[in-house]
């Protein structure tokens, strides 16, 4: 009889223990949602904290400063740069205040973070197309480059594929080769735009599904960007040999900073800040504070990069390339 009682007690105890994880799991999910969920716009502005309010004020000032730098840069471009180069030069300079506005919008509307992040992401892809166009504006056209007596060979051993392309020999430029390079750059805005559109539709339709499928899109995003950067690097380096005074490497560096600061840095900080306790419970939770910190940093960096861009685009290269 005591043995039977012991067995019954153990069965009841095991059943009670089996219920505890279920309750604790539900509590855990509630904690996760209150910590990482994006608040609604009403909840966000009703519960503003001093830190978030100050961050909005500072972010707005940084955007105004960035736009002021851009206007100054445009004035210098119109005054000192050849008229043929106005379009792509001004467009490339406008990317940085656009990114600043997207970062400010993320702070103002936290739930729209993926849309704003998409804007930052696509700024790089369309900027690559504009920089390629600017390269050939310096030498008038692709046909003029091919006919040029001092046209340099196309060097395929360039970053970011310099390690895996050592076996490729240098090739003299031709219309088909330049056409392939053009398509490799143009594919970025189309492929990246299509992928980011799908991801936005998934995220704002079903966030759990977004977390599950996001990893499967990453190889396509990475491969598309690597191909585009590789082709752009080839063109920039070749045009630089003909027009060394145009500062294309500096312009290329400014463009790559968009990818480094708004994509790679964003992902790194997003993962690293999860190990630090920020904010309180919903609505001013960890996610709100984390996004605010990251986007404030991006705004500060975009102001600094805009100053660098002003120095890179304010003058036109001499005709002889010296």
C-alpha positions in Angstrom: 0.0 0.0 0.0 2.8 2.5 0.8 4.4 1.6 -2.5 1.1 2.3 -4.3 0.8 5.7 -2.6 4.3 6.6 -3.5 3.6 5.7 -7.2 0.4 7.7 -7.2 2.2 10.7 -5.6 5.0 10.5 -8.2 2.5 10.4 -11.0 0.7 13.4 -9.6 4.0 15.2 -9.1 5.1 14.5 -12.6 1.8 15.8 -14.0 2.2 19.0 -11.9 5.8 19.4 -13.2 4.6 18.9 -16.8 2.2 21.8 -16.4 4.8 24.2 -15.0 6.8 24.4 -18.2 3.6 25.2 -20.2 2.7 28.0 -17.9 6.3 29.2 -17.7 6.5 29.0 -21.5 3.5 31.2 -21.9 4.9 33.7 -19.4 8.2 33.6 -21.3 6.4 34.4 -24.6 4.6 37.3 -22.9 8.0 38.6 -21.6 9.5 38.3 -25.1 6.6 40.2 -26.7 6.7 43.0 -24.1 10.4 43.3 -24.5 10.9 43.0 -28.3 7.5 44.0 -29.8 7.2 47.2 -31.7 4.7 49.6 -30.1 1.8 51.1 -31.9 2.1 54.7 -32.8 -0.5 55.8 -30.1 1.3 53.8 -27.3 4.6 55.1 -28.5 3.8 58.8 -28.3 1.6 58.6 -25.1 4.5 57.0 -23.2 7.5 59.0 -24.5 10.5 59.0 -22.2 13.0 61.9 -21.8 15.6 59.8 -23.6 13.4 59.2 -26.6 12.2 62.8 -26.7 15.8 64.1 -26.6 16.7 61.6 -29.3 14.0 62.8 -31.6 15.1 66.4 -31.1 18.8 65.6 -31.8 17.9 63.4 -34.8 15.9 66.3 -36.3 18.8 68.7 -35.8 21.2 66.1 -37.5 18.9 65.8 -40.5 18.7 69.5 -40.9 22.5 69.7 -40.6 22.9 67.0 -43.2 20.5 68.7 -45.6 22.4 72.0 -45.1 25.7 70.2 -46.0 24.0 68.7 -49.1 22.8 72.2 -50.3 26.3 73.5 -49.8 27.7 70.6 -51.8 25.2 71.1 -54.6 26.1 74.8 -54.9 29.8 73.8 -55.2 29.0 71.1 -57.7 27.0 73.5 -59.9 29.8 76.1 -59.7 32.9 74.0 -60.1 31.9 70.7 -61.9 31.3 70.3 -65.6 27.6 70.4 -66.5 27.7 66.9 -68.0 28.5 65.5 -64.5 25.8 67.5 -62.6 23.1 64.8 -62.7 24.9 61.8 -61.3 27.0 63.9 -58.9 24.0 65.6 -57.3 22.1 62.3 -57.1 25.0 60.6 -55.4 25.3 63.5 -52.9 21.6 63.3 -52.2 21.8 59.7 -50.9 23.2 60.7 -47.5 20.4 63.1 -46.5 17.9 60.5 -47.7 19.4 57.9 -45.4 19.3 60.5 -42.6 15.6 61.1 -43.2 15.0 57.3 -43.2 16.9 57.0 -39.8 14.8 59.8 -38.4 11.6 58.2 -39.7 12.6 55.0 -37.9 12.9 56.9 -34.6 9.5 58.7 -35.2 7.7 55.5 -36.3 9.5 52.4 -34.8 7.2 49.9 -36.5 8.2 51.2 -39.9 11.8 50.2 -39.3 12.0 47.6 -42.1 10.6 50.1 -44.7 13.2 52.7 -43.6 15.9 50.0 -43.6 14.9 49.1 -47.1 15.3 52.7 -48.2 18.9 52.7 -46.8 19.6 49.4 -48.5 18.4 50.5 -51.9 20.3 53.8 -51.6 23.4 51.8 -52.1 22.2 49.9 -55.1 20.9 52.9 -57.0 24.0 54.8 -56.0 26.2 52.1 -57.7 24.3 52.6 -60.9 24.7 56.4 -60.6 28.5 56.0 -59.9 28.9 53.8 -63.0 27.1 56.5 -65.1 29.4 59.2 -63.6 32.5 57.1 -64.5 31.6 57.2 -68.2 30.6 60.8 -68.0 34.2 61.5 -67.2 35.3 59.8 -70.4 32.2 60.9 -72.4 30.9 57.4 -73.2 31.7 53.7 -73.4 32.4 53.9 -77.1 34.9 56.7 -76.5 36.6 54.6 -73.9 36.9 51.6 -76.2 38.3 53.8 -79.0 40.8 55.5 -76.7 44.4 54.7 -77.5 45.3 54.6 -73.8 42.4 52.5 -72.8 43.6 50.2 -70.0 42.8 46.5 -69.8 40.0 45.3 -67.6 41.5 43.9 -64.4 39.2 41.2 -63.0 41.4 40.6 -59.9 39.7 43.4 -57.8 37.9 43.4 -54.5 35.7 41.8 -53.3 36.4 38.9 -55.6 40.2 39.3 -55.8 40.9 36.0 -54.0 38.7 33.8 -56.3 39.5 35.6 -59.6 43.2 35.3 -59.7 43.0 32.8 -62.5 41.1 35.3 -64.8 43.5 37.0 -67.2 43.2 40.7 -67.9 41.1 41.5 -71.0 41.0 44.4 -73.4 37.8 46.4 -73.2 35.0 45.6 -75.7 31.4 46.4 -76.0 30.1 43.0 -74.9 32.4 43.0 -71.9 31.3 46.5 -70.8 27.7 45.4 -71.4 28.1 42.4 -69.0 29.6 44.7 -66.4 26.7 47.1 -66.8 24.2 44.4 -66.3 26.1 43.1 -63.2 25.6 46.6 -61.7 22.0 47.1 -62.9 20.9 43.8 -61.4 21.4 45.1 -57.9 18.5 47.6 -57.7 16.1 45.1 -59.4 17.0 42.0 -57.5 17.6 43.8 -54.1 14.4 45.8 -54.6 12.3 42.7 -55.4 13.7 40.8 -52.4 13.2 43.7 -50.0 9.6 44.1 -51.3 8.8 40.5 -50.6 10.4 40.7 -47.2 8.4 43.8 -46.3 5.1 42.1 -47.4 6.0 39.1 -45.3 7.1 41.1 -42.3 4.0 43.3 -42.1 1.7 40.4 -42.9 3.2 37.7 -40.6 6.2 38.5 -38.4 6.8 34.9 -37.3 7.0 33.8 -41.0 9.5 36.6 -41.7 11.8 35.3 -38.9 11.7 31.8 -40.4 12.3 32.7 -44.1 14.7 35.7 -43.8 17.7 33.4 -43.6 16.8 31.8 -47.0 17.0 35.2 -48.8 20.4 36.1 -47.4 22.5 34.2 -50.0 20.7 35.9 -52.9 21.2 39.3 -51.2 24.9 38.7 -50.6 25.6 37.3 -54.0 23.8 40.1 -55.8 25.7 42.7 -53.8 29.1 41.0 -54.3 28.6 40.8 -58.1 27.6 44.5 -58.3 30.5 45.7 -56.2 32.9 43.6 -58.1 31.8 45.0 -61.5 31.7 48.6 -60.2 35.3 48.2 -58.8 36.5 47.0 -62.2 35.0 50.0 -63.9 36.2 52.5 -61.3 39.8 51.2 -61.4 39.9 51.2 -65.2 38.5 54.8 -65.5 40.8 56.0 -62.8 43.9 54.9 -64.9 42.6 57.2 -67.7 41.4 60.1 -65.5 43.5 60.0 -62.3 42.3 63.4 -61.2 38.6 62.6 -60.9 38.9 61.1 -57.4 36.7 58.1 -58.3 38.3 55.9 -55.5 37.2 58.5 -52.9 33.7 58.5 -54.4 33.6 54.7 -54.4 34.7 54.7 -50.7 31.9 57.1 -49.8 29.4 54.9 -51.6 30.7 51.7 -49.8 30.3 53.5 -46.5 26.5 53.3 -47.0 26.7 49.5 -47.1 29.2 49.3 -44.2 27.3 51.7 -41.9 23.7 51.0 -42.8 23.8 47.3 -43.3 26.8 45.6 -41.7 27.1 47.9 -38.8 23.3 47.8 -38.3 23.2 44.0 -38.2 26.2 43.9 -35.8 24.9 46.4 -33.4 21.4 44.9 -33.5 22.8 41.5 -32.3 25.3 43.0 -29.8 22.8 45.3 -28.1 20.5 42.3 -27.4 23.0 41.3 -24.7 22.4 44.6 -22.9 19.2 45.5 -21.0 17.7 48.6 -22.5 14.4 50.3 -21.8 11.5 49.1 -19.7 8.4 47.0 -20.5 6.1 47.6 -23.4 5.7 50.1 -25.0 9.1 51.8 -24.3 10.9 48.5 -24.4 14.3 47.1 -25.4 13.6 47.3 -29.2 12.6 50.9 -29.1 15.8 52.0 -27.3 18.0 49.7 -29.4 16.6 51.1 -32.7 16.9 54.7 -31.4 20.6 54.2 -30.4 21.5 52.6 -33.8 19.7 55.2 -35.9 21.2 58.1 -33.9 24.6 56.6 -34.6 23.8 56.4 -38.3 22.6 60.0 -38.3 25.9 61.2 -36.8 27.9 59.1 -39.2 25.9 60.4 -42.2 26.8 63.9 -41.3 30.5 63.0 -41.2 30.2 61.1 -44.5 28.4 64.1 -46.1 31.4 66.3 -45.2 33.7 63.7 -46.9 31.3 63.5 -49.9 31.5 67.3 -50.2 35.2 67.1 -50.5 35.0 64.3 -53.0 32.5 65.9 -55.4 33.2 69.6 -55.2 35.7 69.8 -58.0 35.9 68.5 -61.6 39.0 66.7 -62.9 41.1 68.4 -65.5 40.8 67.2 -69.1 44.2 65.6 -69.1 43.4 63.6 -66.0 46.3 65.1 -64.0 
